[in-house]
């Protein structure tokens, strides 16, 4: 079977049998896939809406109703009232649990989405405080499932023997559809089982989220903090052998981090192979040695530097260009400044979050016939996009790709590392950024016949002690030229012109 990371992680129960072999390509992305795909969400408002809808359908006197099912002897009044009672408990008491959760944990902000992490200890305390309510809800949900299952069995028999009319059939089909939606919303209900939480040694992140709008849903989220808490037990154990492939798996300083993230022992056998690419001949790699220090320059001056430098490089070199940013906000601000400089009139400029979704932009970028498009992107464009030949000749990375430490997810991860007596920067932030830069650089040369220019507009790689960690991601035979920003356009032009006949 050939599939992707997401399917593998969310359908592990299907992989059974003897002598199964697992080959994971782009293995460095597997831990992130765990965090993004093996996540459960309990939406209180969605449950309230579905319960209300089902109760209206049960109690409605307009058009067809449950009473007419009783008249057609499909069900009884007793069964009707039992089903109604279970739904009323779910509808009312779930709203009470929602209010208790908000009162205990949620601190609403004026704008945007509020996210609040909940420690497992505090969450278990909340469950104990509300155990009576949760037990009542669990009993009502089990009763609802039982009643719906019984109705479905009756339905198939009655429909086959034509004991109910077509209107009743359509009514019940709609009722079952709504019931399945409610059951689907309850998939994460098991996460509220106190016994399982107390037994569970898996490190997980629990948080609640709610937008500031009046109609916003309150959601309870459960996710793994890293792949190392899931992969060995849930994935690898199902296979006889596992082989990991990936050009971005290791550097000298990221071995420990990568093995931990992949949930592998330090004794794991590693094989590395020499690249078939002639980087010294195929690539011109440059670092802007006079680029502003990201942490010290004021934001407006820094954005103006980026826009001016990118404009000079791209306006003087009409080739297929990709520019990678760390954040959409910074990308959009630079795009606006490039438009004011006139670049959008001279070239086709695609910007993630401005001109479309990542998938849409990938297609437009690849299918461009003139091969002079400029793409401003973030995130997934650091990996998983194949742009051989002239589909990419100039790659600009704006800054070293550190993740934002202020996100809820990273705050929790970093705090847990501190509690373990380790440094979050050297243990998580730095190796993740190093591997991401390696992935980004890997977009440029995809075949032995490619040529291209790599530019990094971040001088910290030269001035900071941790810069040497990033230097190790580049092929040893590749010369990294330290160049003034004003010299970048002409250097790019000279390389592309001089190598045109050879590629």
Helices and strands as residue ranges (DSSP letters): H 5-10, G 12-14, E 21-24, G 27-29, H 30-37, E 39-43, H 44-59, H 66-71, H 77-105, E 113-118, H 120-129, H 131-160, H 166-185, G 186-192, H 194-199, E 204-211, E 219-224, G 227-229, H 231-234, G 236-238, E 241-244, H 255-261, H 279-282, E 283-288, H 299-315, E 321-324, H 328-341, H 343-346, E 349-351, H 358-367, E 374-377, G 379-382, G 389-391, E 394-397, H 408-419, H 424-424, I 425-429, H 430-441, E 452-456, H 460-463, H 467-471, E 480-483, G 485-487, H 488-499
